[in-house]
Amino acid sequence: MTEEKLTELLKSMTRKEKIGQMIQLDGGCFKQNPSEENVTGPLERLGLSKETVQLCGSVLNVMGAEQVVKIQKEYMQKSRLKIPLLFMADIIYGYKTVFPIPLGMGATWNPELVCDAYRMIAAESAADGDMVTFSPPADLIRDARWGRCLEMASEDPFLLSKFSAAMVKGLQNDGKPGKSVASCVKHFAGYSAVQAGREYNTVDMSERNLRQNFFPAYKAAVDAGCELVMTSFNTIDGVPATGNQWLLKKVLREEWGFQGVVITDYAAINELMTHGVAENEYEAAHLAINATVDIDMRTACYGNQLESLIQNGEISDEQIDQACMRILQLKNKLGLFENPYYGCMIKKETLTQSAFQEAALARIVANRSCVLLKNNNVLPIKNHPKIALIGPYADSKDITGLWAVFADREKTVTLRQAMEEHFGKENISCDKGCDFLYDYESLGDFGNIKVSELSAMTEVERKQQEQKALENAQRADIIVMALGEHILQSGEAGSRTDITLPRPQKELLKKIHALGKKTVVVLFNGRPLALKDIEPYCDAILEAWFPGTEGGHSICDILSGDYNPSGRLAVSFPYDVGQEPLFYSQFSTGRPASKNVDRFTSRYIDCPNEAMYPFGFGLSYHSCAYSAPVISQKNMMPDEELTVQVDIQNISDCEGTETVQMYLRDKVGSVVRPILELKDFRQISLKPGEKQTVIFKISEEMLRFYRQDMTWGSEAGTFEVLTGPNSHELQKSEFQLCKK
Ligand code: NOJ
């Protein structure tokens, strides 16, 4: 439809119809024909009339081509102006084929690969009815206590931005009809900085921190062309994001030029009341519309209040027109006026074909996301020894993690299946050995996962399981323990104060260790864990996150040496929860900790300041030697570009992938600068003995920051360039930025 036609359409709409476009309801309101059932179901709970539902413009989390076609058909028949519904869903890291959680994808340090993954995710979900997905989550990881670390790729603004842009590009796939979905970046803004890591808690930080560290990844998504932005639940300087004019109008729309649709997070307009900035729905709707929020996700605020707000002269028809037009434009971009069923018409044969490619890619991404944290000469497992596979994740399909709500469990390959395939069934014994947790009650239900259905093992079962596992372990040559957080322990509303492995699993590991056999721990979790208390009880640790549909195969590829691990942490792993919020790019403080014990320095008396496994870290089966960085010139004028050269040599007899990292430190600034900032990285593959030179460039633009007066720019002075395989093992050189 042309823009003129769209404008005509808008003109022909009644005010009620326009407001209807600004309401999003969930499937419950549509699944049945408008019937009596509806009136006593979700509609009544929301307090919306049947008429409003009939005018509503988008649907939340209904998937399945048949269902989508049915709802759309019925809706279109009744729609006066034939404006199709927009179907939106949470396809966070995979639809039926599930890829590793974003935290794992971050560990690939490979945004191009992740872009390919999201292209496939888009095609698979569009073919089953999705048109918009609430992804990428682009909240900067700051605190491992926060459960939603699972959904984010990194603690580093630069790396996170690379991934958020890649995800948008993959999902939107140049708008290929039926093979792309519109992307919605979230949660704008600063959602991950909740105080004490407690979900939905207050966020309070300086504007400098927000702009310097938190904004870049959302901005990268906007610059990559994402069509929607979702507001976050938290406050920004005392004002909840959903009613925050500074954030949405000034920063997002005016400064960044975002012209797309702003949607709230789930019921966030209502929460303006519980936050205590609105007395009632009328005031809440008023705050949100004034902040240019276009779509109200699942509340009655817009549906019941916008008209009165106009009638009372509090807001203008123009505000409604603008919001409605943005939504119509999105529908038009997706081609819905021509084909309201979007990707649902893709032929079944094409889908089966691409399912194979998806699985293959999911395996590659999962291979690259696993991070080898420890290896005491035990991996890879050579030949075909007797292996005791033990632990609650040994044969579990939950390795797709919490947010893969549409995962095809049939297709999910467990570690047991993969190890039996690879090492031979006769060589593998498999036991749970223990329960995930002693107590499931405090976890709370999540969608279809009901805590009441998660029965903890009885005392007798526990003893039997443990006994069997110990016996099998005793008979084995090597033990592989598949341990981790229960899926409900991370993800949304999965904040924890204890970020170690659950107790029953630690207890079992210690008993297994006492047998004196080589023991490998494979971890499944959705956050950085504190591993100090399990590290001494095993010979190797492989961090597998929640690796997705092909997780079993991918892990087995690494255990067997078919894949040489290349994952590098994109987050810091602490020794102890007390170090949180922990991230590598800290300030040095006025009293930096020194190697000698000096009481009056910034340190803990009972724990190192640094991470146990630092940002950028990961082991491989090969090893490399890095040269110190060589800078092309010692002085740099602002219009010049420096080169930094690093030689890397594979000093082993095994081919492998290295992620060469370059950090900078601005030694003196008008405001305090971080001790390290990642500025570039390069992934290279090296044959045994091979030497390669990586050349990085440094431009003045890379040296900019929010200066004391809040202007964005660089300052003359000394900069350190630090290069190496991770944020701890770095070699440095220096240069001066001169001003003309
Ligand atoms: C709440 C979550 O915060 C958000 O990430 C998600 O997209 C919405 N619910 C919709 O399901």
Residues whose N, C-alpha, C, O or C-beta is under 5 A from the ligand:
A	BS01	NOJ	D90 F134 D265 Y266
